[in-house]
Amino acid sequence: MSVEAKSVIGNVVENAKSVKIKKKSGIEKKENLTGLLFVSPMLIGVGILTLLPIIATFILSFADWNFIMGIAQIKWVGFDNFKALFENEGFLKSVANNLLFLLTVPLTMIFSLFIAIVIDKHVYMKSYFKVAFFMPYISSIVAIAVVWQVLFNPTDGPINQFLFSIGIENPPTWIADPSFALISVMLIQIWAAIGFNMILFLAGLQSIPKELYEAADMDGATAWDKFKNIMLPALSPTTFFLLITGIIGTFKVFDLIAVLTKGGPINSTTMLVWHLYESAFVDLKIGYASAIAVVLFVFVLIITLLQWVGQKKWVNY
Amino acid sequence: MEKKFTLRKLIITIITFVVSIAFLLPFIWMLSTSFKIEADVFKFPVEWIPTRWNGLENFKEVWLGQYPFALYYWNSIKVTVITTAISVIVSAMAAYGFSKVNFPAGKFLFLIVLTTFMVPQQSILVPQFILYRYLGLFDSHFGLILLGSFSVLGTFMLRQFFMGIHSDYIDAAKIDGAGHFRIFWSIALPIVRPAIATYAILRFIWTWNDYQNPLIFLRTDGLYTIQLAMQKFTSLNGEFYSLIMAAAVSAILPLVIVFIIGQKQVIEGIAMGGVKG
């Protein structure tokens, strides 16, 4: 989940400016109470279900504990859990896989931009195409993963049968092959994410004023010129937003792994959240899992901060 | 200008159409397999239109068999509808409070709510799990519903819309003696109804498709939602691909319907907020 942080910050700053200092009065007190009443369900929910747990995550990352033991038996182990992270092959492999997975973000964006440009101006039946490319986004990852699992079946699956039939004797065994499994998962991820990216690019393209293209035509600009000098700059906020949310999204990948590969074969598709899930709910290593959670939190925090800084620097309006 | 390129446009449309069909092949394969007898599933070349129909039996087995989807459907509908309803109410109230009630603490509280948005849900799973066990919310639909009910995203989205309501409306109502709750209910909410519809549809899709929370916070078979049941069904019927595909079709279908009905809202909502579940 993410929202354009630029507008968030912008709004907050503006609001802060617009707050005028007023004298305290009965009306104001009443407004205060009413305001609190309106926002309190949200505040209580977020406080108990998000704020409290994130603090607990940090505290637990210094503990050695599991669900079965009583709270009294909690042991404090300092930075041991974090040290253990860097000695754990599963964790290191997860980080490496997460970094590789980043590749899906620009690839998805390139395909999506291309499709968006084509269906924005160059085709009939525009709404059919929107729905078609958007289908994977509304489908549940579980169902998608199950379907692809069968499609990727090494001997009987339609994909390999097709490859056999065109004369490829040793097609990859996809998710069964440690050196191909992650690539297979990445392919599915790209396929599933194209719709979302395309819709945002389309919205961006539609907001470009026609006059710009007309002016460019009069100057005899080529299609490439228009792409480079009109579309790309106009799409820079969208591009930047998709890049950031895409990167954050890759750090949260879980469903696909959990249903399709369970991190295997031999850890070849393990990723941060999968490793976290296994450590916490299979191995019951709460402290260690919390340390992973802290790392995940810090990764996402850094990227979010980068977004706030970068928004001003790199985005043209 | 436009007319000159009609032929070109037609050719591009045809090419794009072929690409889109290739893109949708996994769905087409899923749908066609769900109507086949098991022996025909892996026939090659693929029979896109089954020669031997077994659809009725497949879906009957999925819906009423050992792992009855009827029950899991009901669970999913219950959880999804209630989560969506509560989430819309809580978010709309907070959004109104943060935008139209002028109270000093509001700005600060809004900042706090926004900062929680950065927290990836997976990084708080463990404490949430411990908390749920402690509060007795673990393994209950109520607990699952609560997890999806407090959406910062929804609050932020709706707040943008409430801010667009001119304060003259509200001042006029105040002069007429209406309180904030009255204004919220009879003036503000009706104005932002399209935004609420958009958010509700998105929340519906995300909750229906959620796999992670049910996986961690439910244990009893009878409470499973459709996504969880889908996965259990797959491991149970490992070799019966026609049944698995019938289950997959069943899991996706309601959303395809919601999407087709609310297509405009979904696409606009996604484009407008740039939101992602």
Interface residues (C-beta under 8 A of the other chain):
Chain A: M1 S2 V3 E4 S7 V8 N11 V12 N15 A16 V19 E28 E31 N32 T34 G35 L36 L37 F38 V39 P41 M42 L43 G45 V46 I48 L49 T50 L51 L52 P53 I54 A56 T57 L60 F67 I115 V118 I119 H122 V123 Y124 M125 S127 Y128 F129 K130 V131 A132 F133 F134 M135 I138 S139 S140 I141 V142 A143 I144 V146 V147 W148 V150 L151 N153 D156 G157 P158 Q161 F162 S165 W191 I194 F196 I199 L200 L202 A203 T238 F241 T245 I248 G249 F251 K252 F254 D255 A258 V259 V273 L276 Y277 A280 F281 I286 A289 S290 A293 V294 L296 F297 V300 L301 T304
Chain B: R8 K9 L10 I12 T13 T16 F17 S20 F23 L24 P26 F27 W29 M30 T33 F42 F44 P45 V46 V90 S91 M93 A94 Y96 G97 F98 V101 N102 F103 P104 A105 G106 K107 L109 F110 L111 I112 V113 L114 T116 F117 M118 V119 P120 Q121 Q122 S123 I124 L125 V126 P127 Q128 F129 I130 L131 R133 L146 L147 S149 F150 V152 L153 T155 F156 M157 Q160 M163 G179 H180 F181 F184 I205 W208 N209 Y211 Q212 L215 I216 I226 Q227 M230 Q231 T234 Y241 I244 M245 A247 A248 A251 I252 L255 V256 V258 F259 I260 Q263 V266 I267 I270 A271 M272 G273 G274 V275 K276 G277
